[in-house]
Amino acid sequence: MALTFTHDTLPADHKAAIREMKTILRAQIGDVQAVFDKLTTHIESRLAEIDRLKAAGDPVWPVIPFADLAGGHVTEAQREAVKRRGCAVIKGHFPREQALGWDSAMLQYLDDNHFDDVYKGPGDNFFGTLTASRPEIYPIYWSQAQMQARQSDEMATVQSFLNRLWRFEADGKRWFDPDVSVIYPDRIRRRPPGTTSKGLGAHTDSGALERWLLPAYQQVFKNVFNGDIARYDPWDAAHRTDVEEYTVDNTTKCSVFRTFQGWTALSDMIPHQGLLHVVPIPEAMAYILLRPLLDDVPEDELCGVAPGRVLPVSEQWHPLLIRALTSIPALEAGDSVWWHCDVIHSVAPVADQQGWGNVMYIPAAPMCDKNRAYAHKVRAALEKGASPGDFPREDYEADWQGRFTLADLNHHGKRALGMDA
């Protein structure tokens, strides 16, 4: 038997599709419980390693100075640490004063264009019922600060380093160009001092229901879905650039392949102040995929997964993974934070936050046919000052003063929007 769902259309009866999928995958895997138990043992060993580091006061997140990266002085041990943890902090990615200047310029851009007077509230419901207080997310994409960071030499250097951690070619086929990342315009977060927030529950992006049903994802995770988890490599890009997400009304989606999600700090980040946490075990995705196949999960459910929503990770279904959640370290403005596209992440709650919590969301999305197609749409949106295609049609910046334009693109920006061919 084989799954027969199409690459771009949500099944009319997705619960029936889930039941069918479970029957097929259980037949492929055989003794699901035995495979899951073996994987659990592996995850537990990683968790013990993480706990030892925390107890010793040692960093769990690999931290790499940008100067070392730019100078070609990153060691093989550092590269392996990033791959083992699936996350990294780049210290001094941008000079602190430059990042603080961008933060001030962003606020001036919002004030000059009277954003507070025109803002209509959140334009989507992407996080569904995930426990959260909606972060202070501004649907702004085309400020000078954002675009200067996206097309900078420093960003290109970091993105190339991260992309090259992946296996991106084999047998004469190259799935992406690691040295060119498309511009994927995303929003900004401005969280003021004094904020009290429930945070954002643990989840993964880039597809939820899709990870079980779509043919490309079936190929990405074939060694999970055939029970040979020892051969599953979360850093193998084969078939990743073929993955799509279902289009569901009033939700945000991602039309590009991101090797890493990331953000750049525009303010200093203080520990225990509502910071980003991750499960620093990239192969934990296999645990998420196998968990719904166990007998204690209702036959038409996937541990809380719903169409058009992020993939939730919860204490109810994934207590082992929740135990592994690990905060970013203290950061300064100008540092950047990166995590593998499958890595589980959350935002911790905070009461009466001390200091600002401002970031620009900028991922690594290497050039490939899939990403180039979206880059062309980004260019059209930039030209009009419109919201990018993956986000709600709010278009606040269409008539704004001081926004970035096509004329402001440098050579990185032009290549990143597919304008070099």
Residue pairs with C-beta under 8 A, 6 or more apart in sequence:
1 23
1 24
1 27
2 24
3 20
3 21
3 24
3 213
3 215
3 218
5 11
5 17
5 213
5 214
5 215
7 214
7 215
7 216
7 244
8 244
8 246
8 247
9 246
10 209
10 246
10 247
10 248
10 307
11 17
11 213
14 209
14 307
15 300
15 301
16 300
17 213
18 209
18 212
18 213
18 299
18 300
18 301
18 302
19 299
19 300
21 212
21 213
22 292
22 293
22 299
25 32
25 212
25 225
25 293
26 32
26 293
28 225
28 226
28 227
29 35
29 225
29 226
29 227
29 290
29 293
30 227
31 227
32 227
32 290
32 293
32 294
33 294
33 295
35 227
35 229
35 290
36 287
36 290
36 291
36 293
36 294
38 229
39 229
39 286
39 287
39 290
40 287
40 320
42 229
42 283
43 281
43 283
43 284
43 287
43 320
43 321
43 324
44 320
46 281
46 324
47 281
47 320
47 323
47 324
50 60
50 280
50 281
50 324
50 326
53 59
53 60
54 60
54 326
59 329
60 85
60 280
60 326
61 85
61 87
61 88
61 89
61 278
61 280
61 326
61 328
61 329
62 78
62 81
62 82
62 85
62 87
62 88
62 89
63 88
63 89
63 91
63 329
64 74
64 78
64 82
64 88
64 89
64 90
64 91
65 90
65 91
65 92
66 90
66 91
66 92
66 93
66 154
66 157
66 158
67 92
68 74
69 90
69 157
69 158
69 161
70 154
70 157
74 161
79 165
82 88
82 162
82 165
83 165
83 235
83 282
85 280
85 281
85 282
86 234
86 278
86 280
86 281
86 282
86 339
86 340
86 342
86 343
87 278
87 280
87 337
87 338
87 339
87 340
87 343
88 162
88 337
88 338
88 339
89 328
89 329
89 331
89 335
89 336
89 337
89 338
90 158
90 335
90 336
90 337
90 338
91 332
91 335
92 332
92 334
92 335
93 154
93 155
93 158
93 264
93 334
93 335
93 336
94 149
94 152
94 154
94 264
94 334
94 336
95 334
96 332
96 333
96 334
98 334
99 264
99 265
99 266
99 333
99 334
100 266
100 267
100 333
100 334
102 145
102 148
102 149
102 266
102 360
103 145
103 266
103 267
103 333
103 356
103 358
105 143
105 144
105 145
106 140
106 143
106 145
106 146
106 188
106 190
106 266
106 358
107 190
109 140
109 143
109 144
109 145
109 400
109 402
109 403
110 116
110 138
110 140
112 400
112 401
112 402
113 396
113 397
113 400
113 401
113 402
115 138
115 140
115 396
118 396
119 138
119 396
120 394
122 134
122 137
123 139
123 391
123 392
123 393
123 394
124 250
124 251
124 252
124 391
124 392
125 250
125 251
126 251
126 252
126 308
126 309
126 310
127 134
127 200
127 203
127 309
127 310
128 306
128 308
128 309
128 310
129 306
129 309
130 200
130 201
130 203
130 309
130 310
130 312
131 198
131 199
131 200
131 201
132 198
132 199
132 200
132 201
132 347
133 197
133 198
133 199
133 200
135 189
135 191
135 197
135 200
135 347
136 189
136 190
136 191
136 192
136 195
137 187
137 188
137 189
138 187
138 188
138 189
138 190
139 187
139 387
139 391
139 392
139 394
139 396
140 146
140 187
140 188
140 396
140 397
141 185
141 186
141 187
141 381
141 387
141 388
141 391
141 397
142 185
142 382
142 385
142 397
142 400
142 403
142 404
143 188
143 402
143 403
143 404
144 402
144 403
144 404
144 408
145 360
146 185
146 188
146 360
146 362
146 404
147 183
147 404
147 408
147 413
148 404
149 155
149 264
149 360
149 362
150 183
150 185
150 362
150 413
150 416
151 183
151 409
151 410
151 412
151 413
151 416
152 412
153 412
155 181
155 362
155 412
156 179
156 180
156 181
156 412
158 336
158 338
158 364
159 181
159 364
159 366
160 178
160 179
160 181
162 259
162 260
162 338
162 364
163 176
163 178
163 179
163 181
163 259
163 364
163 366
164 178
165 235
165 259
166 178
166 235
166 236
166 237
166 259
167 233
167 235
167 236
167 237
167 238
168 174
168 175
168 176
168 178
168 237
168 366
169 175
170 238
175 237
175 238
175 240
175 241
175 368
176 237
176 241
176 257
176 366
176 367
176 368
176 371
177 366
177 367
177 368
178 366
180 366
180 367
180 415
180 416
181 364
181 365
181 366
181 367
181 416
182 256
182 365
182 366
182 367
182 371
182 372
182 374
182 375
182 378
182 416
182 417
182 418
183 375
183 378
183 413
183 416
183 417
184 256
184 258
184 362
184 363
184 365
184 374
184 378
184 388
185 378
185 381
185 382
185 388
186 360
186 361
186 362
186 363
186 391
187 361
187 391
188 266
188 358
188 359
188 360
188 361
189 263
189 357
189 358
189 359
189 361
190 356
190 358
191 197
191 274
191 353
191 356
191 357
191 358
192 353
192 356
193 353
193 354
193 355
193 356
194 352
194 353
195 274
195 350
195 352
195 353
195 357
196 350
196 351
196 352
196 353
197 274
197 347
197 349
197 350
197 353
198 349
199 274
199 346
199 347
199 348
199 349
199 350
200 346
200 347
201 312
201 313
201 314
201 346
202 277
202 279
202 312
202 313
202 314
202 318
202 321
202 322
202 325
202 344
202 345
202 346
203 310
203 311
203 312
203 313
203 344
203 345
203 346
204 285
204 288
204 310
204 311
204 313
204 342
204 343
204 344
204 345
205 254
205 261
205 310
205 311
205 341
206 243
206 245
206 254
206 258
206 341
206 342
207 214
207 217
207 243
207 245
207 311
208 302
208 305
208 306
208 307
208 309
208 310
208 311
209 246
209 302
209 305
209 306
209 307
210 217
210 243
210 244
210 245
210 246
211 217
211 221
211 285
211 289
211 311
212 289
212 292
212 302
214 243
214 244
216 239
216 240
216 242
216 243
216 244
217 239
217 243
218 225
219 238
219 239
219 242
220 238
220 239
220 240
220 243
221 232
221 285
221 286
221 289
223 229
223 230
223 231
223 232
223 233
224 232
224 285
224 286
224 289
224 290
225 289
229 286
232 283
232 286
234 282
234 283
234 285
234 340
234 342
235 282
237 257
237 259
240 257
241 257
241 368
241 369
241 370
241 371
242 370
243 257
245 253
245 254
245 255
246 253
246 307
246 308
247 253
248 307
248 308
249 308
250 308
250 392
251 308
251 309
252 390
252 391
252 392
253 308
253 390
254 390
255 370
255 373
255 374
255 377
255 389
255 390
256 365
256 370
256 371
256 374
257 341
257 365
257 366
257 368
257 370
257 371
258 341
258 363
258 364
258 365
259 340
259 341
259 363
259 364
259 365
259 366
260 338
260 339
260 340
260 341
260 363
260 364
261 338
261 339
261 341
261 343
261 345
261 361
261 363
262 336
262 337
262 338
262 339
262 361
262 362
262 363
262 364
263 276
263 336
263 337
263 359
263 360
263 361
263 362
264 334
264 335
264 336
264 337
264 359
264 360
264 362
265 331
265 332
265 333
265 334
265 335
265 336
265 337
265 358
265 359
266 333
266 356
266 358
266 359
266 360
267 333
267 355
267 356
267 357
267 358
268 330
268 331
268 332
268 333
268 355
268 356
269 275
269 328
269 330
269 331
269 332
269 335
269 355
269 357
270 330
270 354
270 355
271 327
271 329
271 330
272 327
272 348
272 350
273 350
273 353
273 354
273 355
273 357
274 347
274 348
274 349
274 350
274 353
274 357
275 327
275 328
275 347
275 348
275 357
276 327
276 328
276 337
276 345
276 346
276 347
276 348
277 325
277 326
277 327
277 328
277 345
277 346
277 347
277 348
278 325
278 326
278 328
278 339
278 343
278 344
278 345
278 346
279 313
279 321
279 324
279 325
279 326
279 343
279 344
279 345
280 324
280 326
280 343
281 321
281 324
281 343
282 340
282 342
282 343
284 321
284 324
284 342
284 343
284 344
285 342
287 318
287 320
287 321
288 303
288 311
288 313
288 318
288 321
288 344
291 297
291 303
291 317
291 318
292 301
292 302
292 303
292 305
297 303
297 317
303 312
303 314
303 316
303 317
303 318
304 312
304 314
304 316
304 317
305 311
305 312
313 321
313 322
313 344
314 322
315 322
321 344
325 344
325 346
327 348
328 337
331 337
336 362
338 364
339 345
365 371
367 375
367 415
367 416
367 418
372 418
374 389
374 390
375 416
375 417
375 418
376 417
376 418
377 388
377 389
378 388
378 389
378 417
379 406
379 417
379 418
379 419
380 386
381 387
381 388
381 389
382 404
382 405
382 406
382 417
383 405
383 406
384 395
384 398
385 395
385 397
385 398
385 399
385 400
385 403
386 393
386 395
386 397
386 398
387 393
387 394
387 395
387 396
397 403
409 417
409 419
414 420
